[in-house]
Amino acid sequence: MKQKTLPFVLAFLISGITALAQDTEFETKGLKGSISWASKDKQFKYSVGGRVYFDAAAYFDDKTDLGSGSELRDVRLLFKATVWEKWDAKINLGFAGGKVAAKDIFVAYNINKNSHIRTGYFFEPFGLERTESSKSIKFLELAGTTEAFAPGRNLGFEYATWGKNTYWGVGLFGDSDLNNEKGGDEGFGLTSRFVYAPVNETGKIFHIGAAATYREADAAGFGDDGKELDKTIRYRNRAATHVEGRRFIDAKVGMAESQFKYGAELLAATGSVSLQGEYIGANVSRKSGLEDYNAKGWYAQVGWLMKGGDYKYKMKSARLAKPGPGALEFILRYNQTDLNDTDAAILGGEQKDISLGCIYYINHNMLVKFNYANVDLDKNAFNGEENFNLLQARFQIAF
């Protein structure tokens, strides 16, 4: 589906809902500041929403001249529907940077209240932080390890099920090239996440999980001579910020055939204190005669709800629930991402960063975030060895 046609698809669906509403008796509801409609027989439910993030950042330079400033980090338009009770659909479009970008676009069938299948364009089931909505991640940006390694949204098919203490998701995915602009064979990926949470009540949470993904390398397109270009797999991440958009560590793995990534996750909470961490490793198989490439990273963070009660848990997504209005939360995170592999002669750089954050949840729809971070880079990073600090803030509206 061409991305430029998505707004027209959205308009078509909305017009269809309007026509249906003329023949169906609906109730209009406001739920936590969102707008929704539901038929009295509960067979049909519709809602619209969106989000806007305003960011600003100031950098205290070392060697690299960093660009302090502000940006409209994200703008979204969201439409969700449930029809005949069993079927869900979601269209989530982004408009940041003056471009229309596909976010979540899928159709799901609810097998029962604890399992579903879905197909479309959405996050692969890998990791704790990557599958979290940007509305509720704790810092302005993902941990560097998550950004570098965890797969993002791709076209695919997924089955997910959850119970009292377990969650399992598994899916088969293509790549993120929605329009197949590169040509050539599209790599496929098989991804799965499993979580066991023997304790998941309010104020008492313990969760361990594992994830893995195998993917054939995607085609790199064709050269002027008509021959397929050598495939490359790339890992990179920003320096805990987005206003300064450069990636400071970056590994390009040439002559790639496939990659295997694996992760372990831990989540725990007692009362108003939480602990979260992940480890992710990556292995790239290369053409015969070349050393395979290996990289790794991890992060750990501690949270404290100074105001807002105890932490809560959602088994359906195997994550912490968002704190309620009026909550005040402090978070401390350490991240280390290593893209250097001397055996493979690929030195993408190593980044270590420590971040301190504060979130004030004004109400169900608005919050403010403040982050401080210290970033330490090795000699193989973008501009060599350096250390710098940054301050950044976000005002967020989501409904």
N, C-alpha and C positions, 0 to 999 in steps of 0.2 A: 504494500500500500504506500503510495507516495505521501510523504509527510505533508505536502501542501494541500492534499485533499482532506486531511483530517478535520479541519474546521467545518467543511461541508458535510462530512459524515455526522459530526456532532449536531449540526443544525437539522439534518434530516431526522435524527433520532428524537430531538426535542419536539419537532413538528409532529412526529408520530405519537409521542406521548400526549400532546395537546389534543390530537384527534381522539385518542383513546379516552382521555379524561371527559370528553363530551358525552360519552356513553356509560361512564362509570362514576359512581358516587365516591368522592374522595374527601379525606380529612387533611387539612394543612396543619403541620406540626412544627414547632421550633424545639430542637433537641440540642442543648448545649451550644446555642448560638448558630446552629446550622438550619438550613431550609429544607423541609422534606414534605412529601405528600404520600399518603397511604390510602388505599381503598378500604372501606369498612370491613370487607371480608378478608383483608390481609393478603389477598392474592397478588397485589401490585404495590410496590413501594418505589418512590423516586426521590432523589435528592440532588442538589447542586451545591457546589462549594468552590473554594479557591484559597490561595495563599499569596502573601507578599512578604518578602524579607528585605529589610533595609540594613546594609552592613557598612561599617566604617572601620578603618584600621590605621594605626600609626606604627612605623617600623624604626627601630634603632639600629642603624646599619653597622656592618663590619666591613668586609671587602666589597660586597655587592651593593650597588646603589638601588635600594628597594623603593618601590613606588607607593608611598602612603596615599590614602584617599578613601573614596566611598564608592559603593556600587549598589545597584538593584540586583541583589544576589539571585532571587528567584521570584517568578510570577507564574501562578498556575490557575487553570480553570478545570474544574472537576465535575463530572456527571456520573452518578451511580444509579443503578436500577435493579430491582428484584421483581421478577415476573413469574406468575404461577407458583409462587413460594420457593421453588427449587432452583431457579436460574438467576444468577447474578451477572451483571455486566458493569464494567468500569471504563471510563475514558478520562484520562488525566493528561492534559497538555501543558507544556511549559512555554513561556514567552520571554524568558530572560535573554538579554543581549540582542533584542529585536528580531529573534528568530523563533519560528514555531518548532518545538521539539516534542517528539512522542515520549511520554513517561509510561504510566501503566495503561495498557489497552488490552482488556481480556474479557472472556466469557467463562463463567464457572458454573458447574452443576453440583449442587449440594446433595451428596448421597444420603447423608443424614446430618444430625446436628454436630457431629464430630468428625466429618470427613468431606472432602470435595475433590473434584477434578477440575482443572482449568486449562485453558489454552489461549495463547495470545502473546503479549509482550510485557514481561514483568521480571522482577528480580529472581535469579536462580536461588534455590534454597541452600545457601552456604553462609555460615557464620552468624554471629549474634548482632553485631553492629551494622553490617551491610544490609541486612533485611529490615532494619529499623527505618521508619519514615523520617525524612529530614525534619519533619515537624517536631520530633521528640528525641532526636539524638542529643546527647548532653552538651557537647561543644559545638561551636559554629561549623566545624568541619570534622570529617571522619578521622580516626587515627591513621597515621601514615601507613601502617601495616595493612589496615583494611583497604585503604585506597589503592595501594600498590598491587595487592594480590587477590582480594575477594572479587569473584565475578559479579558483574552488574546486571542490568536488564538485557534480556535476549528473547528472541522468538522461541516459543517452545510449548511443551505440554507437561503438566505436573499433577501428581497425586499427593495429597496431604491428609494425614489423620492425627488426631490427638485424643487423649483420654485424661484420666484423673492425674496421672503422673508422667505421661510420655507424649512426645511429639515426634512425628516422622514425616519428612517430605522428600520426594524423589521426582526427578524430571529429566526429560530429554530435550535438548536445546540446540538451535542453530546459532547464528551470530547476530550482532547488533546492526548489521548492514541491512536495514529494512527494505531498501530498494535494489539490493544486489548490484550496486554501482561498480564494484571492483571486477566482477565477473570471475570465472573460474569456479572450482569446487568449493562449496561452503563447508567449513569444518563443523562437526557435530560435537556436542558435549553431553555427558551424563553426570548429573550432580545430585547429591543427597545430603541431608542434614538429619541427625537424630539427637534428641534431647531426653534426658531422664531427670525428672524433678520430684524426688521423693517427698520434699517439703515445699509447699507452695501456697501457704496461707499468709494473710496480711501480717507483716512484721516478722515472719519466719519463712525464709526462702533459701533453698539450696538446689542448684541446677548444674548439671554437667552435660556437655554435649560434644559431638564430633561431626565433622563434615568432610566431604571429599568430592573432587570433580576431576574428570578426565576429559580432555578435549583434543581433537585433531586440530592441527594448525590451519587457520583460514587461508584461502588463496590470497596471494598478494597482487593479483592482476596479471596483465600481460605486457611484455616489452614491445618495442617498435618492430621487432622481428617476428612477433606473433608467439613467441615462446613464453611459458609461464615463469614469472619471476620467483626467485627463491623466497621461501616463507620466513617470516620474522615474527617472533613473539616479544612483546615489550612490557616491562614493569617500570613504573615510575610513580612519583607522588609529589605533591606540593609540600611546602613547609608549614603545615598546620594552619594555613590561611588561604584565602581565595582572591582577595583584592590584589595582592601580588600574585599574578597567575603563573609565574615560571615554575617548572618542576626542577627541584634541586638535586634529586638523585634519579637516574634514568639508565636502565639496562636494556639494550637491544640485542636479542639473541637471534643471530642469523642461522640459516640452514636448519631451521626448526622443523620437526615432524609432528610432535605432540607435546602436551604438557599434563602433568598430574599435580594437583594441589590438595593439601590436606590441612585440616584445622582442628584445634581443640578449644573448648570454651568453658568458662566457669562463671557462675553468677550466684551470689549469696547475699542475704540481707538479714539483719536482726534489728528489729525496731526501725529507727530512722537512719541506720547506717547500712550502706551497700558496698559490695565488692564485685567488680567485673573485670574479666581478662580474657584474652585470646592469644593463641599461638598459631601462625600459619607458615607452612613451608611449601616451596614450589620446586618442581623438577621439570626441566625441558629436555626431551630426547631429541638429539640432533642427528644429522646424516652420518652414515658410517665413516669412521676415521676421526670424528670430532668428539671432544669430551662433552658429556651432558652438562647442563648448567643447573646449579642449585642455589637457591636464595631462601631467606627466612626473615621473620619478624615477629614481634609480640608487643602487646601493650597491657597495662594493668591500670585500673582506675578505682578510686574510692569516692563514694558519694555520701553526703550528710544532709538530710532534710532538717534544717534548723527550725523550719516552721512548716507544718503541713501534715503532721502525723507520721504513720509508718509506711514503708514501701509496700506496694501491692504487685501482684503477678498476674499475667495473662497466659494461660496454658495454650490457647488457640494459636498464639504466635510465639510462645516460649520466650517471653521478654518481660521486663518490668512494665507496669502500667504507668501512664503519665500521672504525675501528682496533680492534685486538685487546685482550684483557684485559691490564691493567697499564699501558696507554698513558696518557700525560699530554700533553694538548694545550692550547696557548694560541692565542687568536684575537683579532684586532683588526679592527673593522668601522667603516666610515663610511657613513652613509646620508643621502640628501637627497631629500625628497618635496615637490613643489610642486603644490598644488591651486588656485593662483591663476590666473585668466585675466581680465585687465582688459577685453579686447575683448568677451568674453561677459558681462561684469559679474557674474561669479561668483568670489568671493574665499573659497576654502575654507581658506586658510592654508598656510604652508610650515613644514616641520619638518626640522631638521638634527640628527643625533645621532651620537655616537661611542661605541662599546661595546668593552669589553675583557672577554674571557671565558677561563675555564679549565675543562677537563673532565678528570676522572679516571675512567677506565674500570675499575671494580673487577673485574668479570668479564664474561662474555657477557650477563648479565642485569641488572646493576646499574651505575649510574654516578652521579656527583655533578657538578653544574655550579655555577659561581660567575660572576656578571656584575656589572660596573660600567658605568654609562652616564651620559653627559651629554646632556641634551636641550635644544635651543634652538628656540624658537617665535617666529614673527613676529607682527605686530599683528593679523592676521586669524585667529589661532588661537582656541581655545576660550575662553581668558580673557585674550586679548591677548598682547603681547610678554612673554616670560619665559624663564628659564633655570633648570633644576634638575638635580639629580644623584640617582642611585638605586643601591642595592646589592640584589642578589637572589640566591637560591640555589635549587637543586632537587635532591631525592633521587629517583631514578627506578628503578623496577623494571619490567622488561618480559620476557616469556617467550613 
